Amino acid sequence: MTEHRRKTIRLDPCVYREPGRVFSVTIGTSPRSDVFGDVEFGRACVDLLRTLSVERGNRVFAYCLMPDHVHLLVGTGPRAPLPDFVAAWKSGCYRERRRRGDASPFWQRSFFDHALREAEDLRTAALYILGNPVRRGLVDDFHDYPLCGSFEFEV
């Protein structure tokens, strides 16, 4: 019997520690569950994201919690490489959901990331993330979507 090894999707660990490096991150729910259709739960997860951002020094340039997945535009922090920051946030959201009476797992394993190149405009990337609920037809203007925003930019 041959052993199946899961393909690694992570970059070299040192990339996730580079000061000022910014990543576009996508995290899915499993199996594409409508977890963040519960807006109050989503708001609790946004509050946790803000707390972790301050505590660990990871700048969150944009976030958008869609019903069945999440987009983040997040920078590396001095106290938390990207994978550690994402893992802490996912764990905190799970604990919050369990506290609300639902202990079923809801995150897909791991996450997808894209390291922004220096030439890529941070504001353009942030606006793209914030535009997700508009492109999905949930709202006409992202300002009307309760689970997206930025901790760094005035939106």
C-alpha positions as CSV (number, residue, x, y, z in Angstrom):
1,M,0.0,0.0,0.0
2,T,1.4,3.4,-0.9
3,E,1.3,6.2,1.5
4,H,-0.6,9.3,0.3
5,R,1.2,12.5,1.3
6,R,-0.7,15.8,1.3
7,K,0.8,18.4,-1.0
8,T,2.2,21.3,0.9
9,I,0.8,24.7,-0.1
10,R,3.0,26.8,2.2
11,L,5.9,29.0,1.2
12,D,9.2,28.8,2.9
13,P,8.6,29.6,6.6
14,C,11.0,32.5,6.5
15,V,8.7,34.3,4.0
16,Y,5.9,34.4,6.6
17,R,8.2,36.2,9.0
18,E,9.5,38.9,6.7
19,P,8.7,42.3,8.2
20,G,6.0,44.2,6.3
21,R,5.2,41.3,4.0
22,V,1.4,41.4,3.1
23,F,-0.6,38.3,2.1
24,S,-4.0,37.8,0.6
25,V,-5.5,34.9,2.5
26,T,-8.6,32.8,1.7
27,I,-10.0,30.4,4.3
28,G,-12.9,28.1,3.5
29,T,-15.6,26.6,5.6
30,S,-16.2,22.9,5.4
31,P,-18.1,21.7,3.5
32,R,-18.8,25.3,2.3
33,S,-21.1,25.7,5.3
34,D,-23.0,29.0,5.7
35,V,-21.3,29.7,9.0
36,F,-21.1,33.5,8.6
37,G,-24.7,33.8,7.6
38,D,-25.0,34.2,11.4
39,V,-24.0,37.9,11.4
40,E,-23.7,38.1,15.2
41,F,-21.2,35.2,15.2
42,G,-19.4,36.9,12.3
43,R,-19.1,40.1,14.3
44,A,-17.7,38.2,17.2
45,C,-15.0,36.8,14.9
46,V,-14.3,40.3,13.5
47,D,-13.8,41.5,17.1
48,L,-11.4,38.6,17.7
49,L,-9.5,39.5,14.5
50,R,-9.1,43.1,15.8
51,T,-7.9,41.9,19.2
52,L,-5.3,39.5,17.6
53,S,-4.2,42.2,15.2
54,V,-3.4,44.5,18.1
55,E,-1.9,41.9,20.4
56,R,0.3,40.3,17.8
57,G,1.1,43.3,15.6
58,N,-0.4,41.8,12.4
59,R,-1.9,44.6,10.3
60,V,-5.3,43.7,8.8
61,F,-5.7,45.9,5.7
62,A,-9.0,44.2,4.7
63,Y,-11.3,41.5,5.8
64,C,-14.5,40.0,4.4
65,L,-16.4,37.2,6.0
66,M,-18.5,35.8,3.3
67,P,-21.2,33.2,4.3
68,D,-19.0,30.2,3.5
69,H,-15.4,31.6,3.3
70,V,-13.2,34.4,4.5
71,H,-10.8,36.8,2.7
72,L,-8.1,38.6,4.6
73,L,-5.4,41.1,3.5
74,V,-3.0,40.8,6.4
75,G,0.6,41.8,7.1
76,T,3.2,39.8,9.0
77,G,3.7,40.9,12.6
78,P,6.7,41.0,14.9
79,R,5.1,38.4,17.3
80,A,3.2,36.2,14.9
81,P,4.1,34.7,11.5
82,L,1.1,34.5,9.2
83,P,0.3,30.8,9.8
84,D,0.3,31.3,13.5
85,F,-1.9,34.4,13.3
86,V,-4.4,32.6,11.0
87,A,-4.4,29.4,13.3
88,A,-5.0,31.6,16.4
89,W,-7.9,33.3,14.7
90,K,-9.5,30.1,13.4
91,S,-9.2,28.5,16.8
92,G,-10.7,31.6,18.5
93,C,-13.7,31.6,16.1
94,Y,-14.2,27.9,16.8
95,R,-14.2,28.5,20.5
96,E,-16.7,31.3,20.1
97,R,-19.0,29.1,18.1
98,R,-18.7,26.3,20.6
99,R,-19.5,28.8,23.4
100,R,-22.7,29.6,21.4
101,G,-23.7,26.0,21.6
102,D,-22.4,24.6,18.3
103,A,-19.3,22.4,18.7
104,S,-19.3,21.0,15.1
105,P,-16.1,21.8,13.2
106,F,-16.6,24.3,10.4
107,W,-13.2,25.3,9.0
108,Q,-11.5,23.7,6.0
109,R,-8.0,22.4,6.8
110,S,-5.3,25.1,6.4
111,F,-5.8,28.2,4.1
112,F,-4.6,29.6,0.8
113,D,-2.3,32.6,0.6
114,H,-0.8,34.9,-2.0
115,A,2.2,37.1,-1.1
116,L,1.7,40.5,-2.6
117,R,4.5,41.7,-4.7
118,E,5.9,45.1,-4.1
119,A,4.3,46.4,-7.4
120,E,0.9,45.3,-6.3
121,D,-1.1,48.2,-4.8
122,L,-2.3,47.5,-1.3
123,R,-5.4,49.7,-1.6
124,T,-6.4,48.0,-4.9
125,A,-6.0,44.5,-3.2
126,A,-8.1,45.7,-0.2
127,L,-10.9,47.1,-2.4
128,Y,-10.9,43.8,-4.3
129,I,-11.5,41.9,-1.1
130,L,-14.1,44.4,0.1
131,G,-15.9,44.0,-3.2
132,N,-16.6,40.3,-2.7
133,P,-20.1,40.7,-1.4
134,V,-21.0,43.0,-4.3
135,R,-19.7,40.5,-6.9
136,R,-21.6,37.7,-5.2
137,G,-24.8,39.8,-5.3
138,L,-25.3,40.0,-1.5
139,V,-25.3,43.9,-1.5
140,D,-25.1,46.7,-4.0
141,D,-22.3,48.5,-2.0
142,F,-19.8,46.9,0.2
143,H,-20.4,49.5,2.9
144,D,-23.8,47.8,3.4
145,Y,-22.2,44.4,4.2
146,P,-21.8,44.0,7.9
147,L,-18.8,41.6,7.8
148,C,-16.2,43.5,5.8
149,G,-13.9,46.4,6.5
150,S,-10.3,47.4,7.3
151,F,-8.4,48.1,10.5
152,E,-5.9,50.2,8.6
153,F,-7.8,52.1,5.9
154,E,-10.7,54.5,6.1
155,V,-13.3,52.7,4.0
